[in-house]
Amino acid sequence: MNAVLEVKKLKKYFSTTKGVVKAVNDVSFSITPGETLGLVGESGSGKSTVAYTVMGLYQPSGGQILFQGQDVAISHHKRKRILKKELQIVFQDPGSSLNPRQTIENILALPIRLHDRDYKKGIAEKVQEILSLVELPVEYMEKYPRSLGGGEKQMVAIARALATNPSLIVLDEPTSALDVSIQAKIIHKLIEIQQEKNLGYLFITHDLSLMRNIAHRVAIMYLGRIVETAPAQQFFETPYHPYTRMLISSIPVVSSEEEKLKPGKIPSMGEIPSPVNMPAGCVFHPRCVDRMPICDQEEPINFEIKPGHWVKCHLWSPNK
Amino acid sequence: MSQLILDIKNLTVNFRVYGGYLKVLNEVNFSVSQGEKVGLVGETGCGKTTTMKTVMGILPQPPGKIAQGEIFFQGKNVLTMKKSEIEKMRQTGISMIFQDPTAALNPVFTIGQQLYDVVQHSQSSDDGQSRLSAHEVSIRALQDVSLPDPKRILDNYPLQLSGGMRQRVCIALAIARAKQLLIADEPGTSLDVTIQDQILRLLNQIAAEKQMAIILISHSLGVIREWTNRVYVMYAGSIVEESTTEELFSHPLHPYTRALMDCVPKLTGGGTAEGIPGRIPDYFNPPTGCRFHPRCPHAFALCSEKKPALYHVNDTHQVACYLYQEVKQ
């Protein structure tokens, strides 16, 4: 199937007074319609920068972003309106992404007015339709964001993204500020909507166990690079990269069946270093338990260890 | 059974607001023995932090009001203590680590200044030690939390450290003087999983070395399962279930506990749950009887009439639910 979004060797550098920060470095991935790609990493790994660059909020420093085959690696201002309609984003904190001075009706009406020029029904009906899609009561149209709970606010943010009938939604940690019971509700709804509308999701999160349950494929980011990509099930059953193994073994789990899935207890060490001073060679080597002499000399190549399973590590590299 | 160091009995706390009271804590019973690792789990807004703030004596009053109940720390009632006694208790008895280390540290003082203050204040009561030894105690405290190069960190400001390092500093502040009880209020929630793992491992190790009891507050069931011996589950201001950790996770009883566990995404896959219907009740006008009954799939008439008491299922497991009581009519 043709990819709805294809990112090739994406680079995003920021220049600061301390030097150039290479926030995103040669990141490539693709998403097909109806697929969820989970982009996972610790804070500071560059996952949100990828999201913002895809959305056009940042101008990429290099590489290509192909949306339905067409290069869209230009800034938000230069993008055509029809393209903005197709690409939508949901942010982490619904408290700050919804305008506190607008009613829910106004918040949801704006994207319809901007993008849906030939609506035959009135805007109010359209808004009601979207609200019912996310199962919020119609009375909420007159409410302000402050009178809604965190989960409901996030539902409004999701409804706003759906209002333009997009083909890809970037979800930037949509549930990490919420409780598990509310998270479950939102995720359930998101999956339902995805199946109904054949949407592509770029799901950015730090929660690996959530990804196990909703992503079709998972990509792990570390310091601006994708270090391992695999189909979700394979990813959790046979993780190859030492960083992935460290991440999976530090997840607190609730049952002994899950405990068995963990690749032994690998004590997590160290912290993600500053992206201004990246370690030489493999960027992960200072924290790696399987460090070899070559690791601080040479950056490993991306190697397909099994069909669809890519690893960037000297341990698995063919010319070792 | 070893000696109880903290015993909370029937604690009820209300908050005065315009037009009435928010009935937040509803007859909370909670106890901790020496050297124990106790977990307190529940969703946002269920009263976990309010309970612990009341124990520490830092509940803002007003608007908070302790309507009834007693809190015993080493046999003394905290609620009737004099101010000097509470201060003494905080110096040598209990300390607390907060969720957000960035907000817990003062940004305009160096780590050293903040540590010296704590060390000197808690020493002033017994032996008048000099500034030099405060420096030494501070360095030792930073070494205890495995921070590299403690001398340099003493001169740093909080913003020069990473989130994980700041949380380590907060732990160092809390344990600079030997304490019997450490309350850790979501110590890893604002950090990455790998850093959370390190912080919890460190807390565990320190507690074992210093023979401290720990109360670990968290909304994450996984964290509670891995790092505690005994768990209290809290919902809307009441303890709904209490058990040893192992038993709670193998045989959860209360419908709320079971629903909450279903909501946690599992590493083994199996899709997602639909979540718990409804939302946490409004404390201004909480449901009568069991506060969970409007969201409970098993609710029957009695549930909305009378609050269920904690019922002993066996020696190590208590649940506040009529489903498990013989009086079910």
Contacts between the chains, C-beta under 8 A, distances in Angstrom:
chain1	res1	chain2	res2	distance
A	42	B	192	4.2
A	42	B	193	7.7
A	42	B	194	6.5
A	42	B	195	7.8
A	43	B	163	7.8
A	43	B	192	5.8
A	149	B	279	6.0
A	150	B	44	7.9
A	151	B	279	7.7
A	179	B	43	4.4
A	179	B	44	5.3
A	179	B	219	6.2
A	180	B	43	7.7
A	180	B	219	7.3
A	180	B	220	7.9
A	180	B	221	7.7
A	180	B	260	6.7
A	180	B	263	4.3
A	180	B	264	5.5
A	181	B	43	6.4
A	181	B	259	7.0
A	181	B	260	6.3
A	181	B	263	4.7
A	181	B	275	5.1
A	181	B	276	4.2
A	182	B	275	6.6
A	183	B	263	7.0
A	183	B	275	7.6
A	184	B	262	7.7
A	184	B	263	4.0
A	184	B	265	7.9
A	184	B	272	5.7
A	184	B	273	4.7
A	184	B	274	6.5
A	184	B	275	3.8
A	184	B	276	7.8
A	185	B	274	6.7
A	185	B	275	3.3
A	185	B	276	8.0
A	186	B	275	7.9
A	187	B	265	7.8
A	187	B	272	4.9
A	188	B	272	5.4
A	188	B	273	7.3
A	188	B	274	5.1
A	188	B	275	6.4
A	191	B	272	6.9
A	206	B	192	6.2
A	206	B	193	6.8
A	207	B	265	7.2
A	208	B	193	7.5
A	208	B	267	7.5
A	209	B	222	8.0
A	209	B	264	7.5
A	209	B	265	4.5
A	209	B	266	6.4
A	209	B	267	4.9
A	210	B	265	4.4
A	212	B	265	6.6
A	212	B	266	7.2
A	212	B	267	5.5
A	212	B	268	7.6
A	212	B	269	5.4
A	213	B	265	4.7
A	213	B	266	7.0
A	213	B	269	6.0
A	213	B	270	7.0
A	213	B	271	5.7
A	213	B	272	5.2
A	214	B	265	7.9
A	214	B	272	6.5
A	232	B	269	7.7
A	233	B	269	6.7
A	236	B	267	6.3
A	236	B	269	7.5
A	246	B	194	6.3
A	247	B	193	6.6
A	247	B	194	6.4
A	248	B	267	7.5
A	250	B	193	4.8
A	250	B	194	4.9
A	250	B	196	7.3
A	250	B	197	3.7
A	251	B	193	5.8
A	251	B	222	6.9
A	251	B	267	6.6
A	252	B	193	7.8
A	252	B	196	7.8
A	252	B	197	7.9
A	252	B	220	6.1
A	252	B	222	3.0
A	252	B	223	4.5
A	252	B	225	6.7
A	252	B	226	5.0
A	252	B	227	7.9
A	253	B	222	5.1
A	253	B	225	7.2
A	253	B	226	7.7
A	253	B	266	7.5
A	253	B	267	5.7
A	254	B	221	4.9
A	254	B	222	5.3
A	254	B	225	5.5
A	254	B	249	6.1
A	254	B	261	6.0
A	254	B	264	5.3
A	254	B	266	7.3
A	255	B	249	6.7
A	255	B	266	7.0
A	255	B	268	7.7
A	257	B	268	5.4
A	258	B	266	5.8
A	258	B	267	4.3
A	258	B	268	5.4
A	261	B	267	5.2
A	261	B	268	6.2
A	262	B	267	7.6
A	267	B	197	7.8
A	267	B	198	8.0
A	267	B	201	7.2
A	268	B	193	8.0
A	268	B	194	3.8
A	268	B	195	7.5
A	268	B	197	4.9
A	268	B	198	5.7
A	269	B	198	7.8
A	271	B	162	5.6
A	271	B	164	5.4
A	271	B	165	7.7
A	271	B	194	8.0
A	271	B	195	6.4
A	272	B	192	7.7
